Amino acid sequence: MVAMLSFALALLGTPVLPSACSVMSRAEAQGYVGEAISQVIPEEPAPDEATGSIHTTCTYMGKARALVISIDEFKSADAAQKKMTAEYLKAQDTDDDEAPPPTIEPENGLGDRAYYGQSPHAAMILMVKGARAYGAVLGGTVPKATDRTALRKLVLAIAGKA
């Protein structure tokens, strides 16, 4: 039934949010994680009450590290800009309560607005472009020096495929 709804919306010209897992292969994810992917956990597009968007994620699990990619579609570019803020990202921190809060800072040169965040066990980038937000998190170990550059490349690739 969900497939029929997506098909009907596509015929009407309404943008359809793809599943996050459909924009990245297991092999591509392995390149970012740096180890074999043992499990892929999809979350199909669904309304997100916290943001008012349609939200989808895909988690690629390695042995020590994981990659989570996400796509959010808002009703408008203005709605995306208003919701996807540094304050919102800081509120999403799920690390250990004893750990320092993540650092969140603007990331220039990506989309309409972007942020880079880092905690003791994860690095992330969120890019807002039009009415969509594209996110990528590498977590499980201390962030590597190359993670920021890799995540920038990744959100651009996700946006190009979604």
C-alpha positions as CSV (number, residue, x, y, z in Angstrom):
1,M,0.0,0.0,0.0
2,V,2.9,2.4,0.8
3,A,4.4,1.7,-2.5
4,M,1.2,2.6,-4.3
5,L,1.0,5.9,-2.4
6,S,4.6,6.7,-3.4
7,F,3.8,5.8,-7.0
8,A,0.6,8.0,-7.0
9,L,2.5,10.9,-5.5
10,A,5.2,10.6,-8.1
11,L,2.6,10.7,-10.9
12,L,1.2,13.9,-9.4
13,G,4.7,15.5,-9.5
14,T,5.0,15.5,-5.7
15,P,8.6,15.0,-4.6
16,V,9.0,11.6,-2.9
17,L,11.7,11.2,-0.3
18,P,13.9,8.2,-1.0
19,S,14.9,5.8,1.7
20,A,18.3,6.8,3.1
21,C,19.5,3.2,2.4
22,S,18.7,3.6,-1.3
23,V,21.3,6.3,-1.8
24,M,24.4,4.4,-0.5
25,S,25.6,0.9,-1.1
26,R,27.1,-1.3,1.6
27,A,30.4,-1.1,-0.3
28,E,30.3,2.8,-0.3
29,A,29.6,2.8,3.4
30,Q,32.5,0.4,4.0
31,G,34.8,3.0,2.4
32,Y,33.7,5.6,5.0
33,V,33.6,3.3,8.0
34,G,37.0,1.8,7.2
35,E,35.9,-1.8,8.0
36,A,33.5,-4.4,6.8
37,I,29.8,-3.6,7.2
38,S,28.2,-6.4,9.2
39,Q,24.6,-5.0,9.4
40,V,22.5,-2.4,7.6
41,I,19.6,-1.0,9.6
42,P,17.0,0.9,7.5
43,E,14.4,3.4,8.7
44,E,11.9,4.1,6.0
45,P,10.7,7.6,5.4
46,A,8.1,8.6,8.1
47,P,6.8,11.8,9.7
48,D,9.1,13.1,12.5
49,E,7.0,14.9,15.1
50,A,10.1,16.6,16.6
51,T,11.0,18.4,13.4
52,G,7.8,18.4,11.3
53,S,9.7,16.7,8.5
54,I,9.6,13.4,6.7
55,H,12.7,11.6,8.1
56,T,14.6,8.5,7.0
57,T,17.9,7.0,8.2
58,C,20.2,4.2,7.4
59,T,22.7,2.8,9.8
60,Y,25.7,0.8,8.5
61,M,27.3,-1.2,11.4
62,G,31.0,-2.2,11.4
63,K,32.9,-3.9,14.2
64,A,34.1,-0.8,16.0
65,R,32.5,2.1,13.9
66,A,29.1,2.9,12.5
67,L,27.9,5.3,9.8
68,V,24.4,6.8,10.1
69,I,23.0,8.8,7.1
70,S,19.8,10.7,7.2
71,I,17.6,12.7,5.0
72,D,14.8,15.1,6.2
73,E,12.3,16.7,3.9
74,F,10.5,19.8,5.2
75,K,7.4,21.6,3.8
76,S,9.7,24.5,2.7
77,A,13.2,25.7,2.7
78,D,12.3,28.2,5.4
79,A,11.0,25.4,7.6
80,A,14.2,23.5,7.2
81,Q,16.3,26.6,8.0
82,K,14.2,27.3,11.1
83,K,14.4,23.8,12.5
84,M,17.9,22.7,11.6
85,T,20.0,24.9,13.9
86,A,23.0,24.4,16.1
87,E,20.8,24.5,19.2
88,Y,18.6,21.7,17.8
89,L,21.7,19.6,17.0
90,K,23.1,20.1,20.6
91,A,19.7,18.9,21.9
92,Q,20.1,15.6,19.9
93,D,23.3,14.6,21.8
94,T,22.8,11.1,23.1
95,D,26.3,10.5,24.4
96,D,27.1,9.6,28.0
97,D,25.9,12.2,30.4
98,E,29.4,12.4,32.0
99,A,31.0,13.3,28.6
100,P,31.4,16.9,27.6
101,P,28.7,18.2,25.3
102,P,29.5,18.0,21.6
103,T,31.0,20.9,19.8
104,I,28.8,22.2,17.0
105,E,30.1,24.9,14.6
106,P,29.1,26.3,11.3
107,E,30.5,24.5,8.3
108,N,31.1,26.8,5.4
109,G,30.7,26.0,1.7
110,L,28.0,23.3,2.0
111,G,24.4,23.9,0.9
112,D,22.4,26.8,2.3
113,R,23.6,26.1,5.8
114,A,25.7,23.4,7.4
115,Y,27.2,22.4,10.8
116,Y,30.0,20.1,11.9
117,G,29.8,18.5,15.3
118,Q,32.2,16.4,17.2
119,S,32.0,14.5,20.5
120,P,34.6,12.1,22.1
121,H,33.1,9.2,20.1
122,A,31.5,10.7,17.0
123,A,31.8,13.2,14.2
124,M,28.9,14.5,12.2
125,I,27.9,17.0,9.4
126,L,24.4,18.3,8.7
127,M,23.8,20.2,5.5
128,V,20.5,22.0,4.7
129,K,19.9,22.6,1.1
130,G,16.5,23.9,0.0
131,A,13.7,22.0,1.9
132,R,16.0,19.0,2.7
133,A,18.5,18.3,5.4
134,Y,21.2,15.7,4.8
135,G,23.1,14.3,7.7
136,A,26.0,11.9,8.2
137,V,27.5,10.6,11.5
138,L,30.6,8.4,12.0
139,G,30.6,7.1,15.5
140,G,31.9,4.4,17.8
141,T,35.5,5.5,18.1
142,V,37.4,8.8,18.7
143,P,36.9,10.8,15.5
144,K,39.8,10.6,13.0
145,A,41.5,13.7,11.5
146,T,40.1,12.7,8.1
147,D,36.5,12.3,9.2
148,R,35.5,15.9,8.7
149,T,36.6,15.9,5.0
150,A,35.0,12.5,4.5
151,L,31.7,13.6,5.9
152,R,31.7,16.8,3.8
153,K,32.1,14.6,0.7
154,L,29.5,12.2,1.9
155,V,26.6,14.7,2.5
156,L,27.3,16.2,-1.0
157,A,27.1,12.7,-2.5
158,I,23.8,11.9,-0.6
159,A,22.3,15.2,-1.8
160,G,23.3,14.4,-5.3
161,K,21.6,11.0,-5.2
162,A,18.4,11.8,-3.2
